[in-house]
Amino acid sequence: MPTGETQAIEDILPNPRAVPLKDYDLDHVFSNLVRDGDGNAVMSAWKRGQRLDVEVGANYRAMVIYAPSAPPRPADGGSRGDFVCLEPMAGITNSMNLAHRGLYDDLQYIPPGGTWQESFRIRPSQRDKG
């Protein structure tokens, strides 16, 4: 259950810009995303010449990386599952309850009759294998 406790990404991933997912069992929420001048943030994953970028707009406050490890597979000796999920989130997990308890101060509110709008982009591409 989310407690509102946070820690720096470097405490979990020493080099967060180049993480070999095979070394981790991840189901983590990441906030304080690195943003460009327009407020957008990008998370990327790549393997075997393929790359996937997920770009989120400024109203997305966090992203979840779900990349579970798996038992070794006899056919190829691999050590992790065959997937990774990069999930945009408007707030951290359990943000409404954590905000109510005073543990989360980035909860977004929509006034009566108001709207919330944002976008995210998914860009698959080929990556140089070198």
N, C-alpha and C positions, 0 to 999 in steps of 0.2 A: 504494500500500500504506500503510495507517495506520501512523504512526510513534509515536503517543502525544503528539506535540507539540500543544499547545493554545494558543488565543489568545482574547482577549475578543471577544464577539459584536460589540461596537461597532467592532472593527477591520475587520469584514466588512460589517456592516449598521449604519450610523451611527445610525439610529433603529429599533431592532428591533421596536418596537410598531406601526410603520406602514411596511411595506416594499413598494414597488412591484416585484413579482416580475419584471415585464417588463424591469427594469434589470439583472437578475442571471442567472447560469447556476449554479444551485445543485444540489449533491449533497453536502450537508454534515451532519455530526453535531453536534447541540447538546446540551450537558449543562449542569449548574448551572441547571436550569430554575427559573423563578420559581414558587414554590409558595404555596398558601393555607394556612390554619391546619390543615387536615386532611392536608396533604402532597400535594394534587393540583396538577397543572399543566395549563394549556390552551394549545394553539397553534391559531390560526385563519387561515383564508384566505377571501377574499371577492372577488366580481366580479359586476358587472351585477345587483345586487340580491340575490344569493345569498351565503350565508355558511355555512362549515363549521367547526365547532369540534371538536377532538379533545382530550378530557380524559383524562389518564393518572393513575393512582394512584401512591402513593409508591414502590412497588417498580420502577417504570419510571424508569431513570436518565438516559435521553437520548431525543431524537427526531431523526429524519432529515427534512430537507426536501429533496425531490427535485423540482425545477422547472427542467427544462432549457430553455434558449433554443432557438429553432428559426429556420431561415432565413425571411425574410419570405414570407408567403403572397400570391400575386398577387391572389386574389379580394378580400381585405379589407386588405391592406397590413400585417397584424399582424406583430409581431416576436418572438413566443414561441409555444411549444407550447400546446396546449389543456388542459393538465392540471397538477396539482400533487399530490404525494404527501406526506402527513404520517405518518411511520412511527414508532410507539412502539418503544422498544428497552429491554431489561432491562440492557444495558450498552453502552458505546461499541463501535464496530466493532473487531474483533480484541482485545476486552477480556481474554480468557483468556491470550493470548500476551503482551499488554502487562503484565498483572498479574504473570505469571511473571518478566518481565524487570524488575519493580519500577517500571514506568512508569504503572501504573493502580492506585489503591488503593480503588476502589469496587466491586470484583467481588463479586457475591453468591454465597454458598455454601449448598448444601442438604445437611444432614447425612444420613447413611444412614437410610433409612426416613422422611425428612422430606418436606415438600411446599413448593411455592412457589405462591402464589396472588396474583393481582392482577386488576384489571379496567381497561378503558378504555372510554370512551363516545364515540360519534360523533353529533354533533347538527347536522343540516342545518337551516337557517332562511332566511327571507326577510330581507333587510336593506334598510333605508330607503335609497333612491337619493340622497337629498338630502344 
